[in-house]
Structures are given as C-alpha cells and as structure tokens.
Amino acid sequence: MSTRSRRNSTADDFEDDDDAGDDIEDVDDSFLNDMTSPTKTPFKKPAKFSFFVMKDLPNEKTQFITLPQPASSAKNPKNAKYIVTHDKRLLEIQKGKGQFSWFMNNKVSEDGSIFLATPLDPLFHMIERLDHLRAKHAASDGKFVTADQIYTEPSLPSYTVLQKLIQESDLQMLCDTKEISGETFYRLNDDKLLEWLKRKVDSVCEYLETMPDAIGLIRAQVVGYKITEEDKLNDDQLIHLAIGFLKEYVP
C-alpha cells in the first residue's frame, strides 16, 4: 500500500456529504415497473423504454436483483436494483438525470434518463451486514457468525446471490475467523476494514491520475473554475476526491 492512503485516509473521512450524488442517483425497486413495451402509435402516447450503458451485452444468465444500498442502515435499509452478469460480476445501476427525451423507431420516451451499469465490489454490501450481525457493544467485540447466517436474509432472498460472488478469502480481508468442527465463523474486524478502505482509496487515486481529462471535468463543476493546461491535482486533493466517491458506499 502506498503512503498516500496511510497518511491521510481515516475512518473520520467517511462522513455524510450533502453535496454528493447531485447528477446521478441510485435506481430503486420501482424502475423495472417502467420498462414496459413501447406504444405502437408513434408520437401520440409516450413510449416506455429504458437505455442502459454497460460494457458487455446481457444474455440469458444476466440477473436483476434487489439489495440494500451499501450505505443504508440495516435497521432501515434502502433497496436498489443491481445486475449480476454471466461471469459473476456485480453491476451497480444508476440513473443519469437529463432534461431531454429519447427517440427510437418513430417512438418517443419523454423520460430522457439513461441507466449506467458499472462494476461494484460486492464486499461493500458486506460492511453494514457484518457490523449488524456481530452486534458489537462496549463490553464485547461481538459474536462470530457462519457464512449461512451472513448470506441468509428472509426479507431479501437476493442476498444468497452474493455468496456466489464473494470468496472466503474476500471475507477474510474484513473479518477475524475461527474454525469450530470444520466450519468457519466470521466477525468483522474494524482495523481490517479500515485497511481495506485505505486500499480502495489508493486504487481510486491511481485510477484518477490516469484520467487528467476526467479530473478537469470534475473540477469544472465548481462555479467559476476554468480548466487550464496545468490542471493537476496534488495527492491530498486526489485523496479527498477518492473519498468523496467511496463514502457513497460506506454506512
């Protein structure tokens, strides 16, 4: 791990930010209800169709599932839709806002939104889940639980899908483990979680450094800011920007 994330990214950095997510929003359970067939009468009645941007075309093994948003509370979860691809990747679905309409095959959809499907590490969905299950309090570090307890949630059957996407070695990056009678038990470890988040910050920083144009566009969202040829973020600014992205997935 580089010294950048060790020096500046701490648990205190992952606090709520009211300005985050102004231009893009998570997709809730209702969005699939709007994906009905387009009308056969052009331009007389709004058509209902949705546009997705994703790297690979879906196939018969592609699944739409419902999961709590990673940053929502286990006591008051806010569900959203996700895609599981044929090669066992989890894609987050976000709805890009736009003041325009879509035209397709002589039909029009007044809702000009576009759905973006981008990869998301499923371990982000485990943070709140593991914290809730361990039931940590002042007198105890909490309890250990089995994999079946982690991935079984009667109110949300889609949780079982995550077990196919997360390896035992992945859970060990966040948890202490112990074996009893050949079965592995897990308990969230705060220090391991923080180290994992630091590595995520580092990865985002390294990615942003390879995208100077994107950085300029992000900074251009600031009123009055003008992009220059010397436009470059220093390490502290990169870390702040990376944390701004990641805190949307941390409870």
Buried (B, 14 or more C-beta within 10 A) or exposed (E): EEEBBEEBBEEEBBEEEEEEEEEEEBBBEEBBEEEEEBBEEEEEEEBBBBBBEBEEEBEEEBEBBBBBBBBBEBEEBEBBBBBBBEEEBBBBBBBBEEEEEBEEEEBBBEBBBBBBBEEBBBBBBBBBBBBBBBEBEEEEEBEBBBBEBBBEBEEBEBBEBBBEBBEEEBBBBBBBEEEEEEEBBBBBBEEBBBBBBBBBBBBBBEEBEEEBEEBBEBBEEEEEEEEEEEBEBEBEBBBBBBBBBBBBBBB
